[in-house]
């Protein structure tokens, strides 16, 4: 099945990446044979350069440059935090109306880096499903805006405030993940890159690229009674 292209011009192209698809070859997933870079290159018949990365398990907006000059300029925008990133996530528990998570994270080289995430709660649900010592199960749909771009930042940050993202392994809640798998046959991680906003490095125009959540994310939203 071809990748869903949600934006394209002479310099950039963006896809709505499905969950489970790696951006490119990685030492962390030697077994994979399918990558977004190669799939999009084959689909378009031209070289593409990933401007940023999102986790394999995360769905949503993934931006590519069509030449090295644009790629270099976009990489600079991302490095300088001049790209506004917005995510949707379904998490355990009822989150506050809004908040900021300021919690440094250690990267895979052992370096501690500052990490900042802003979020607000869009909807909450309470299901008549007993969980542990509680008679019901509570969940929230949140909008997250990471100000930094650390590896697994949102996954680690929401686990840190005890509202882990549903379907996240290893940072999430194993008991909740098991509940979703056994009761609703749902194994995807419910984290979606909803939107990228930036000033186009070539045209100087404001660009906003949005991607709809996939079928499993929408199925869980319906399960919660959310629009």
Buried (B, 14 or more C-beta within 10 A) or exposed (E): EEBEBBBEBEBBBBBBBBBBBBBEEEEEEEEBEEBBBBBBBEBBEEBBBBBBBBBBBBBBBBBBBBBEEBBEBBBEBBEEEEBEBBBBBBBBBEBEEEBEBEBEBEEEEEEEEEBBBBBEBEBBBBBEEEBEEEEEBBBBBBBBBBBBBBBBBBBBBBBBBEBBBBBBEEBBBEEBBEBBEEEEEBBBBBBBBBBBBBEBBBEEEEBEBBBBBBEBBEBBBEBBEBE
